[in-house]
Amino acid sequence: MNRTPNRWALETGPEAGNTLVVALLVLFLLTSLGISYVAVTKGEKQIAGNQLSASQAFQNAEAGLSEVLTRMSHPTSTDYIGQTPGAYTPGWGLYVVNDAGAQTLDPDYDATTSDGLDNNGNAAVDESSEHYGITGSRQSGGPNPVPVAERLDYPWVKVRYKVDGGGNIVLFGDHDNNPTTPPVENTVRGIPKIIVSSQGRRGVGSKIVTVEAVKWPLPPIPGSVYTEGAMTFNGNAFYVDGHDHNYTAPYDTVAGAPPLPGISTPNDPNAIESNLNGVQADNVQGTGSDPSVESSPVNLDLPALAAAWSQIADVSLSGNQNNPSTADWGTLANLKIVHIAGDLHISGNADGAGVLVIDGDFTLSGTFNWNGVVLVLGDVTVTGGGTAKQIVGALMIQGTLTGSTSMNGQIKLLYSSAMISQLNALSSYEISSWIDQ
């Protein structure tokens, strides 16, 4: 007799137990994989979010650096926050803050109480309350404050001079007054090197970035007059001197200072020297014997230099100018950059101090006194008239292939390294190194 198998026995035998165990193991494995996937995904999102916050915090810190470097760059700007050019004190520093009290967020806020310097200008050192000064950010003050919701979050930015172990300000410039050597850190000649620290925040992210910044000096000045064109001379009323002079009256020569050529050219110096007769030759002095006309060790890119100065000019005049007002063309206490986008003719009285850039020709027949650099991309013509013409600093002329510089009237062209050093304060600070914190 055939018997039907017991279905219950088939389903509850030893094999059924093994199947259940395998099923549970598979279910556990799938559950573990799911949990791991969720954890990994969550972790990756959190890491990505933290990286994004850190990146945005870094960008906000960069924005703080940018504001301070801009406001430290141009002494003639109403937004300037630095010290008066030439009156630098080693312990000086300043906080730029977006909110009152934000400077205390700096982990090195109290470092000024033990740095051995006078940081607040009261002639005392390392007081318990001695800290850098404070000024508001352009975001939170000024004529156009940024709404709070739109501000970049850099609560504080700190700027101070770099000092050496002896408490001296570290300068950046032409330490040996040699146009063939590059600018370097020194304590003799140049503009102070600054250190700027900025905190940026974004969500849970926070970043402090510190940089060192310098002002690159003017290109090497190879002579009292640097010319790329020909020069002709009439009469004996002109005087060109490459010896170093003080930039204030009576403009005495600087004892022991190395001289430069009276006239320097990247072309054949004999072409200029041959135009000087015996008496005129004595009126061009500097290195070597008279006339001091030498080949320039550098070939300057005058159009590029003119373009760079013109971009940050304080005074810009378009078209040919005939006796324009020079009332705001600068003084020794307030140097200016003046750009003439055309020819300039001075037949009256004019004076100024700083950098004068002339895109066209420069005709000078009146009374003219300039402290600084005059850069002319066209030709220069000096004629009679006026009681005096004087440039203390340097005259740089590109000229044209067919034009020439003509010295026909009374003029003194005196080289002054100290005056040129003052002009470096008008350039912009640039980052020279990063210290990421």
FENJOMO-V873168 format. One record per backbone hydrogen bond with DSSP energy under -0.5 kcal/mol. CO is the residue of the C=O (numbers start at 1). NH is the residue of the N-H. If there is no record, write none. Layout:
# FENJOMO-V873168
CO_NH, CO_NH
This chain:
# FENJOMO-V873168
5_7, 6_10, 7_11, 8_12, 10_13, 13_16, 13_17, 14_18, 15_19, 16_20, 17_21, 18_22, 19_23, 20_24, 21_25, 22_26, 23_27, 24_28, 25_29, 26_30, 27_31, 28_32, 29_33, 30_34, 31_35, 32_36, 33_37, 34_38, 35_39, 36_40, 37_41, 38_42, 39_43, 40_44, 41_45, 42_46, 43_47, 44_48, 45_49, 46_50, 47_51, 48_52, 49_53, 50_54, 51_55, 52_56, 53_57, 54_58, 55_59, 56_60, 57_61, 58_62, 59_63, 60_64, 61_65, 62_66, 63_67, 64_68, 65_69, 66_70, 67_71, 68_72, 69_73, 69_429, 70_73, 70_74, 71_81, 71_82, 73_75, 74_77, 77_80, 84_87, 89_92, 92_161, 93_133, 94_159, 95_97, 95_135, 96_157, 97_137, 99_102, 101_104, 102_105, 103_106, 106_109, 108_111, 109_112, 110_113, 111_114, 117_119, 117_126, 127_130, 129_131, 133_95, 135_97, 137_141, 139_146, 142_145, 147_150, 147_151, 148_151, 152_154, 153_201, 155_98, 155_99, 156_199, 157_96, 158_197, 159_94, 160_195, 162_170, 164_167, 168_164, 169_171, 170_193, 171_186, 172_191, 173_175, 173_184, 174_177, 177_179, 178_181, 184_173, 186_171, 191_172, 193_162, 194_213, 195_160, 196_211, 197_158, 198_209, 200_207, 202_205, 205_202, 207_200, 207_209, 208_437, 209_198, 210_435, 211_196, 212_432, 212_433, 213_194, 214_216, 214_430, 220_222, 222_261, 224_395, 225_227, 225_264, 226_397, 230_405, 232_407, 237_411, 239_413, 240_285, 241_415, 242_260, 244_254, 248_251, 252_246, 253_255, 254_257, 260_287, 261_224, 262_225, 263_294, 264_227, 265_296, 267_269, 268_271, 269_272, 269_273, 270_274, 272_275, 273_276, 275_277, 277_281, 278_282, 279_282, 280_283, 281_284, 281_291, 283_240, 283_285, 284_291, 284_292, 285_242, 291_293, 292_262, 292_263, 294_265, 298_300, 300_302, 301_305, 302_306, 303_307, 304_308, 305_309, 306_310, 307_311, 308_312, 309_312, 310_313, 315_339, 317_341, 321_323, 321_345, 326_329, 329_353, 331_334, 334_331, 336_338, 336_355, 337_314, 337_315, 338_357, 339_317, 339_341, 340_342, 340_359, 341_319, 342_360, 343_321, 344_363, 345_323, 345_347, 346_365, 346_366, 348_367, 350_369, 352_371, 353_336, 354_373, 355_338, 355_357, 356_358, 356_375, 357_340, 357_359, 358_377, 360_378, 361_344, 361_363, 362_364, 362_381, 363_346, 363_365, 364_383, 366_368, 367_350, 368_390, 369_352, 370_372, 370_392, 371_354, 372_394, 373_356, 373_375, 374_376, 374_396, 375_358, 376_398, 376_399, 378_399, 379_362, 380_406, 381_364, 381_383, 382_408, 388_368, 389_412, 390_370, 391_393, 391_414, 392_372, 393_416, 394_374, 395_226, 396_376, 397_228, 403_230, 404_406, 405_232, 405_407, 406_382, 406_408, 407_234, 409_411, 411_239, 412_391, 412_414, 413_241, 414_393, 415_245, 416_420, 417_421, 418_422, 419_423, 420_424, 421_424, 422_425, 423_426, 424_427, 425_75, 428_216, 430_214, 433_212, 435_210
